[in-house]
Amino acid sequence: MKKKKNRDSLDRREFIKIVATAAFGGPTLLTAACSETNESIGTKETTHRNEQPTMTYRKLGRTGFLSSRLVFGCGAALMGGRAVRLLQRAFEAGINHYDVGSDIYYKGSERHLAPFLKDHRDRVWVVSKAPAYVHAQSADSITLEQAKFAAKYWTKLLDASLKDLQTDYVDAYYLMAVDNPSLVRSEEVYNAFLKAKAAGKVGYFGLSTHQNAQNVLEAAIETGWYDLAMIGITPAGWYDWSTKSLAQDTSTLVELQGLLKRAGEAGIGLVGMKAARYLGPFWSLGKGDPTAFDNLYGDKFGSSPLNPFQRAYAYVLQHGLDVVNADMQNFKHLEENIIAVATSARYFS
C-alpha cells in the first residue's frame, strides 16, 4: 500500500506547483492586482518587494507598499520556533509581509524571525508591535503622566524588538492591542514614534486592536497620524479578544463599510486579523461553530469549494480589508490561506 504523504513534508517543487495551481492564471492575477492598487490614495511611489504570480497584492494606504494580501502572522506561530520552517515556503509563494510582536508577549518570536529577515531584508516588509501600557479603562481619558509613561515604555520595547530582530529598522511598528481612544490620540505617544522615525528606526506608525475596535479606529482616523490599523474583524463584525467572541451589538462587516471606507480615505492601510478565529474550537480561542457566518454569504459564495475558514478570509478581503493577517503553523494552513486569497475575487464578480 502506498504510504500517505505527510502534509508537513512538502518539498519546494511540489509546494510551488500547489500554489501556482491555486492562483489560476498566475501572472494575470499579479498584473490585475497591481493595476487595481495603483489607484490607491495619494501619489506616493509604490514599493515593490518579492511579488510572485502565485499571490495577489494591494497597496497599503499612504505607505505605498504593495503588500501580499496574505500576511504571515509570526507572533504565536514562531513562539518556540515551530513554524520557522514555513517562512521560506511563504516567501516562495509571494508573501512579502511578515507581522511579529514584542518578546514581552510573543516570547522568542522576533528572535526566531531574525535569520529569515537577515536573508531577505530587502525583499520583505516587516512589522512588529508592542503595548503602550496605561492603567485605565477603555473609556477613560489618560493623564499626561500616563501618556509619558506609555510613550517611554513603548519606545523601550521598540528598541528591544530591533535588538531581537537583529536589525536597525522595521518598516512599521504598532501600538499593540490598544483599546483606549485617549491613548490613540496621545501626542506624547505620537511624538515617540516621530523621534524613532527621525532616528531611522521605523518607517510607519500603526496600531492593532481587537477590543473597543470601532472607537479606536474612529480615533485613529480623527488624528491623521496612523498609516496602518490591524483590526480584529470577521464577516459578522468585530471580534472581541476579551470575550473570545463577537463584540456585543456589533454591526456586520457589510454594515461597517462606511467606517472602513473613511479609514481608507484617511490613508490608513487596513489589516484584518482574527477573521476566522471565531469559527475555531474553544482551545483555539474561538466559538467552535464553523457555520456561524454562513447566513451572511450569498448562494455563489456559499457553494464555493472553500472551507469555512477560507471563506472567512476571502470574504473580509472582498469587503473593505486591504490584507488579512493569518496565524499559520503548518503547511496545510499555509496552502489553504494562499488559495483563499488567490481566488477570493472570483466569487464576488
Residue pairs with C-beta under 8 A, 6 or more apart in sequence:
7 330
7 331
7 332
8 85
8 330
8 331
8 332
10 18
10 89
10 331
12 89
12 92
15 89
15 92
15 93
15 331
15 335
16 54
16 92
16 93
18 335
19 54
19 55
19 93
19 94
19 335
19 338
19 339
19 342
20 26
20 53
20 54
22 54
22 335
22 338
22 339
22 342
22 343
23 29
23 53
23 54
23 55
23 342
23 343
24 342
24 343
24 346
26 53
26 54
27 53
29 53
29 55
29 56
29 342
30 51
30 52
30 53
30 55
30 56
30 57
32 56
33 56
33 57
33 58
33 66
33 69
34 46
34 51
34 57
34 66
36 58
37 46
37 57
37 58
37 59
37 66
38 46
38 59
40 58
40 59
40 61
41 61
41 62
41 264
41 265
41 267
42 62
42 64
42 267
44 62
44 63
44 64
45 64
46 59
46 64
46 65
46 66
47 63
47 64
47 65
47 66
47 125
48 66
49 65
49 66
49 96
49 122
49 123
49 124
49 125
50 68
50 91
50 94
50 95
50 96
50 120
50 123
50 124
51 57
51 66
51 94
51 96
52 92
52 93
52 94
53 94
54 93
54 94
54 338
54 342
55 68
55 69
55 70
55 93
55 94
55 95
55 96
55 338
55 341
55 342
56 68
56 69
56 341
56 342
56 344
56 345
57 66
57 67
57 68
57 69
58 66
58 67
58 69
58 322
58 323
59 65
59 66
59 67
59 269
59 322
60 66
60 67
60 227
60 228
60 269
60 271
60 322
60 323
61 227
61 228
61 264
61 267
61 268
61 269
61 270
61 322
62 227
62 267
62 268
62 269
63 172
63 203
63 204
63 227
63 228
63 269
65 97
65 125
65 171
65 269
67 96
67 97
67 125
67 269
67 322
67 323
68 94
68 95
68 96
68 97
68 323
68 341
69 317
69 322
69 323
69 324
69 341
69 344
70 95
70 97
70 313
70 323
70 324
70 326
70 337
70 338
70 340
70 341
71 95
71 97
71 98
71 99
71 271
71 323
71 324
71 325
71 326
72 86
72 87
72 90
72 95
72 97
72 98
72 99
72 326
72 328
73 99
73 273
73 325
73 326
73 327
73 328
74 83
74 87
74 98
74 99
74 100
74 101
74 106
74 109
74 112
74 113
75 99
75 100
75 101
75 105
75 106
75 109
75 327
76 106
76 109
76 327
76 329
77 83
77 86
77 109
77 327
77 328
77 329
78 84
78 100
78 106
78 108
78 109
78 112
78 113
79 106
79 107
79 108
79 109
79 112
80 108
81 108
81 112
82 329
83 328
83 329
83 330
84 112
84 116
86 328
86 329
86 330
86 331
86 334
87 98
87 113
87 116
88 116
89 331
89 334
90 328
90 334
91 116
91 120
91 123
91 124
93 334
93 338
95 338
96 123
96 124
96 125
97 124
97 125
97 127
97 323
98 113
98 116
98 117
98 124
98 125
98 126
98 127
99 127
99 128
99 129
99 230
99 271
99 325
100 106
100 109
100 110
100 113
100 126
100 127
100 128
100 129
100 165
101 109
101 110
101 128
101 129
101 130
101 176
102 110
102 128
102 129
102 130
102 131
102 157
102 160
102 161
102 176
103 109
103 110
103 111
103 160
103 161
103 164
104 130
104 131
104 157
104 160
105 130
105 131
105 176
110 128
110 161
110 164
110 165
111 164
111 165
113 126
113 165
114 164
114 165
114 166
114 167
117 124
117 126
117 165
117 166
117 167
118 166
118 167
121 167
125 171
125 172
126 165
126 167
126 170
126 171
127 170
127 171
127 172
127 173
127 174
127 206
127 228
128 158
128 161
128 165
128 170
128 173
128 174
129 173
129 174
129 175
129 176
129 206
129 208
130 154
130 157
130 158
130 161
130 173
130 174
130 175
130 176
131 153
131 154
131 157
131 175
131 176
131 177
131 178
132 150
132 151
132 153
132 154
132 175
132 176
132 178
132 183
132 189
133 149
133 150
133 153
134 142
134 146
134 147
134 149
134 150
134 180
134 183
135 146
136 142
136 146
136 180
136 182
136 183
137 180
138 179
138 180
138 181
138 211
138 212
138 215
139 180
140 180
140 182
141 182
142 150
142 180
142 182
142 183
142 186
144 188
147 183
147 186
147 187
147 188
147 189
148 188
150 183
150 186
150 188
150 189
151 186
151 188
151 189
151 191
151 192
152 192
154 175
154 189
154 192
155 192
155 195
155 196
158 173
158 196
158 201
158 202
159 201
161 170
161 173
162 168
162 169
162 170
162 201
168 200
168 201
169 200
169 201
169 202
169 203
170 201
170 202
170 203
171 202
171 203
171 204
172 202
172 203
172 204
172 205
172 206
172 227
172 228
173 193
173 196
173 201
173 202
173 204
173 205
173 206
174 205
174 206
174 207
174 208
174 228
174 230
175 183
175 184
175 189
175 206
175 207
175 208
176 207
176 208
177 208
177 209
177 210
177 211
177 241
178 184
178 207
178 208
178 209
178 216
179 209
179 211
179 212
179 213
179 216
180 212
180 216
181 212
181 215
181 216
181 218
181 219
182 219
183 189
184 207
184 216
184 219
184 220
184 223
184 226
185 219
185 222
185 223
190 205
190 223
190 225
193 202
193 205
193 225
196 202
197 203
197 205
204 227
204 228
205 225
205 226
205 227
205 228
206 226
206 227
206 228
206 229
206 230
206 269
207 216
207 220
207 226
207 228
207 229
207 230
208 229
208 230
208 231
208 273
209 216
209 217
209 229
209 230
209 231
209 232
210 231
210 232
210 238
210 239
210 240
210 241
210 273
210 274
211 232
211 240
211 241
211 242
211 247
213 231
213 232
213 233
213 238
213 247
214 238
214 247
214 256
214 259
217 229
217 231
217 259
217 263
218 259
220 226
220 229
220 263
220 266
220 268
221 262
221 263
221 266
221 268
224 266
224 267
226 268
227 267
227 268
227 269
228 268
228 269
228 270
228 271
229 263
229 268
229 269
229 270
229 271
230 271
230 272
230 273
230 325
231 238
231 270
231 271
231 272
231 273
232 238
232 239
232 240
232 241
232 273
232 274
233 239
233 253
233 256
233 272
233 273
233 274
233 275
233 316
233 321
234 246
234 253
234 274
234 275
234 276
234 277
234 278
234 293
234 312
234 316
235 252
235 253
235 275
235 293
235 296
235 297
235 311
235 312
235 315
235 316
235 319
236 246
236 250
236 252
236 253
236 278
236 292
236 293
236 296
237 246
237 247
237 250
237 251
237 252
237 253
237 255
237 256
238 246
238 247
238 250
238 251
238 256
239 245
239 246
239 247
239 274
239 275
239 277
239 278
240 246
240 247
240 248
241 274
244 277
244 285
244 286
244 287
245 278
245 287
246 278
252 296
253 296
253 315
253 316
253 319
253 320
254 296
254 319
256 320
257 319
257 320
260 270
260 320
260 321
261 320
263 270
264 270
264 320
264 322
269 322
269 323
270 320
270 321
270 322
270 323
271 321
271 322
271 323
271 324
271 325
272 316
272 317
272 321
272 323
272 324
272 325
273 324
273 325
275 312
275 313
275 315
275 316
275 321
275 324
275 326
276 308
276 309
276 312
276 313
276 326
277 284
277 285
277 286
278 286
278 287
278 289
278 292
279 286
279 287
279 288
279 289
279 290
279 292
279 293
279 308
279 309
279 312
280 286
280 287
280 288
280 309
281 288
282 288
290 307
290 308
290 309
291 308
293 308
293 311
293 312
293 315
294 302
294 308
296 315
297 311
297 315
300 347
301 311
301 314
301 315
301 347
301 348
304 311
304 314
304 347
306 314
306 339
306 340
306 343
307 336
309 336
309 340
310 336
310 337
310 339
310 340
311 340
313 324
313 326
313 337
313 340
313 341
313 344
314 340
314 341
314 343
314 344
314 347
315 344
316 324
317 323
317 324
317 341
317 344
318 344
318 345
318 347
318 348
324 341
326 333
326 337
328 334
328 337
